[in-house]
Amino acid sequence: MDKINIDEIRGEYRETNGLYVGGGNDTIKSIKMVAEKINEIIEAQENPELLAEPKVSAKNWRAEEGGMYWYVNHFGEIYGEGDEQHEGDSVDTHRYNTLNYFKTEKQAEAYKEYRLAIATVSRAIWDANGEWEVDWSDGLPVEIYFDTESEEWMAEDLINWCALMALPYCKNKEIALQIIKDYEPELEIIRNYKR
């Protein structure tokens, strides 16, 4: 099977390698990404060694230049995009450096849920804390954490290695226990998130 000539895909309506192409820049960009994936499949069929797993950690994965990755945009929508520039100040490099860069759409969706859960619980803690600020000279603040032995959510005024460090401290144990009661589904998303 012949590969699709991506350079021939344009914005005007016409048939290109069996594809009827038309629309604006976003449509053309999406079609080019699909065509690139089709070309990768064709190349992998012709060269099975390309299907071998890469030696890079999945957590530190970066698409080859021009390759596709997934991210969460500023509206909270999941998008796939081609990585156009690995060096310098590019939006692709910014997303990679800020950990908003994923190999699969499912990974991007899990990251979105994780960030929303952190934001939801953090806002609830800030609202409950009122104007209170952490004051280390006045004792330890209360942390929310999941105790793996009892398999229960806990709130203690101690610095615990298994606390959910993504969350702000609570002013007191009553606030922390109420947050646990009201936001357990979100806390579970945070606890179970794996990049």
Legacy VTK file of the C-alpha trace (Angstrom):
# vtk DataFile Version 3.0
C-alpha trace
ASCII
DATASET POLYDATA
POINTS 195 float
0.000 0.000 0.000
1.319 3.463 -0.875
1.750 6.095 1.805
-0.335 9.266 1.736
1.567 12.309 0.464
0.823 14.704 3.315
2.315 17.664 1.427
-0.496 17.351 -1.147
-3.237 17.851 1.451
-4.541 21.420 1.035
-7.527 23.477 2.124
-9.420 23.393 -1.135
-11.820 20.584 -1.946
-10.200 17.948 -4.117
-9.318 14.304 -4.027
-5.841 13.546 -2.650
-4.615 9.949 -2.549
-8.205 8.781 -2.237
-9.101 11.345 0.464
-11.618 14.093 -0.275
-10.128 17.036 1.627
-11.600 20.407 2.468
-12.109 22.875 5.262
-10.112 25.356 7.321
-6.670 25.059 8.890
-7.880 23.018 11.899
-9.622 20.516 9.629
-6.562 20.210 7.413
-4.292 19.837 10.465
-6.519 17.040 11.830
-6.569 15.272 8.468
-2.780 15.532 8.233
-2.440 13.986 11.715
-4.693 11.084 10.696
-2.713 10.694 7.461
0.538 10.610 9.481
-0.913 7.845 11.668
-1.967 5.893 8.576
1.545 6.304 7.177
3.013 5.041 10.473
0.787 1.949 10.294
1.815 1.299 6.683
5.485 1.726 7.603
5.117 -0.557 10.649
3.554 -3.255 8.479
6.495 -3.019 6.107
9.060 -2.826 8.986
7.851 -4.873 12.011
10.880 -3.820 14.087
9.269 -0.351 14.341
6.576 -1.896 16.555
9.124 -2.639 19.284
8.543 -0.716 22.500
10.734 2.368 22.893
13.376 2.324 25.640
12.165 5.677 27.070
10.119 5.604 30.272
6.400 6.026 29.621
6.391 8.788 32.233
9.084 10.719 30.354
7.800 9.959 26.856
7.996 12.587 24.144
6.719 12.182 20.620
9.199 12.304 17.796
9.240 15.675 16.101
6.015 15.863 14.105
4.555 12.930 16.081
1.235 13.077 17.882
0.651 13.688 21.596
-2.380 14.550 23.759
-2.931 17.448 26.182
-5.613 19.322 28.133
-6.245 22.778 26.658
-7.135 25.928 28.618
-10.851 25.096 28.302
-10.349 21.642 29.818
-10.813 19.895 26.471
-8.602 16.996 25.394
-6.748 17.535 22.128
-4.283 15.583 20.053
-1.608 17.520 18.251
1.594 17.017 16.328
4.775 18.025 18.188
6.294 20.499 15.769
9.271 21.801 17.711
11.410 20.082 20.333
13.801 22.963 20.931
13.238 26.549 22.037
10.123 28.311 23.214
7.322 26.347 21.612
3.905 25.529 22.996
4.751 21.813 22.570
7.881 22.183 24.712
5.903 24.164 27.310
3.276 21.419 27.551
6.010 18.788 27.838
7.889 20.758 30.535
4.707 21.326 32.580
3.642 17.640 32.386
0.595 18.368 30.205
1.816 16.023 27.462
0.569 12.460 27.041
0.978 9.475 24.769
-2.723 8.564 24.872
-6.045 10.352 25.108
-6.888 8.205 28.157
-3.798 9.507 30.011
-4.795 13.105 29.240
-8.340 12.440 30.500
-6.994 10.964 33.781
-4.754 14.035 34.216
-7.751 16.334 33.637
-9.804 14.487 36.291
-6.854 14.595 38.709
-6.337 18.372 38.295
-10.094 19.029 38.657
-10.206 16.923 41.832
-7.268 18.835 43.333
-8.895 22.168 42.448
-12.281 21.130 43.876
-10.886 19.888 47.195
-8.396 22.780 47.499
-11.171 25.363 47.036
-13.286 23.615 49.669
-10.347 23.704 52.116
-9.606 27.382 51.385
-13.276 28.281 51.868
-13.461 26.348 55.151
-10.142 27.825 56.376
-11.372 31.376 55.806
-8.580 33.927 56.260
-6.378 31.457 58.171
-2.769 31.117 57.010
-0.304 28.400 58.023
1.593 29.537 61.129
4.287 27.010 62.044
4.930 28.710 65.406
1.340 27.910 66.436
1.652 24.144 66.083
1.343 21.871 63.083
-1.472 22.292 60.573
-3.817 19.396 59.859
-3.207 17.186 56.825
-5.527 14.878 54.961
-4.020 11.526 54.052
-4.990 7.979 53.221
-3.847 5.376 55.740
-2.946 2.241 53.811
-3.167 -0.049 56.863
-6.690 0.900 57.878
-7.646 1.836 54.299
-9.357 4.969 55.583
-8.999 8.671 55.059
-7.403 10.376 58.058
-6.858 13.903 59.338
-3.981 14.532 61.717
-1.915 17.466 62.899
1.339 15.892 61.905
3.582 15.914 58.912
2.949 12.530 57.345
4.928 11.074 54.451
1.765 9.775 52.808
-0.194 13.042 52.917
-1.676 14.316 49.684
0.950 16.980 49.135
-1.085 18.490 46.304
-3.633 19.817 48.812
-3.394 22.817 51.124
-3.287 22.327 54.890
-6.474 22.529 56.933
-6.886 24.946 59.831
-8.111 22.227 62.179
-9.153 18.583 62.354
-12.884 19.369 62.124
-12.419 21.076 58.767
-10.236 18.215 57.497
-12.764 15.554 58.565
-15.620 17.461 56.904
-13.583 17.747 53.686
-12.955 13.983 53.782
-16.688 13.351 54.235
-17.812 15.765 51.520
-15.102 15.123 48.919
-14.150 11.455 49.182
-14.721 10.745 45.434
-12.332 13.579 44.507
-9.805 12.443 47.123
-9.908 8.947 45.605
-9.150 10.377 42.145
-6.154 12.235 43.593
-4.923 9.189 45.527
-5.263 6.800 42.604
-3.834 9.025 39.877
-0.864 7.437 38.142
0.986 9.225 35.385
LINES 1 196
195 0 1 2 3 4 5 6 7 8 9 10 11 12 13 14 15 16 17 18 19 20 21 22 23 24 25 26 27 28 29 30 31 32 33 34 35 36 37 38 39 40 41 42 43 44 45 46 47 48 49 50 51 52 53 54 55 56 57 58 59 60 61 62 63 64 65 66 67 68 69 70 71 72 73 74 75 76 77 78 79 80 81 82 83 84 85 86 87 88 89 90 91 92 93 94 95 96 97 98 99 100 101 102 103 104 105 106 107 108 109 110 111 112 113 114 115 116 117 118 119 120 121 122 123 124 125 126 127 128 129 130 131 132 133 134 135 136 137 138 139 140 141 142 143 144 145 146 147 148 149 150 151 152 153 154 155 156 157 158 159 160 161 162 163 164 165 166 167 168 169 170 171 172 173 174 175 176 177 178 179 180 181 182 183 184 185 186 187 188 189 190 191 192 193 194
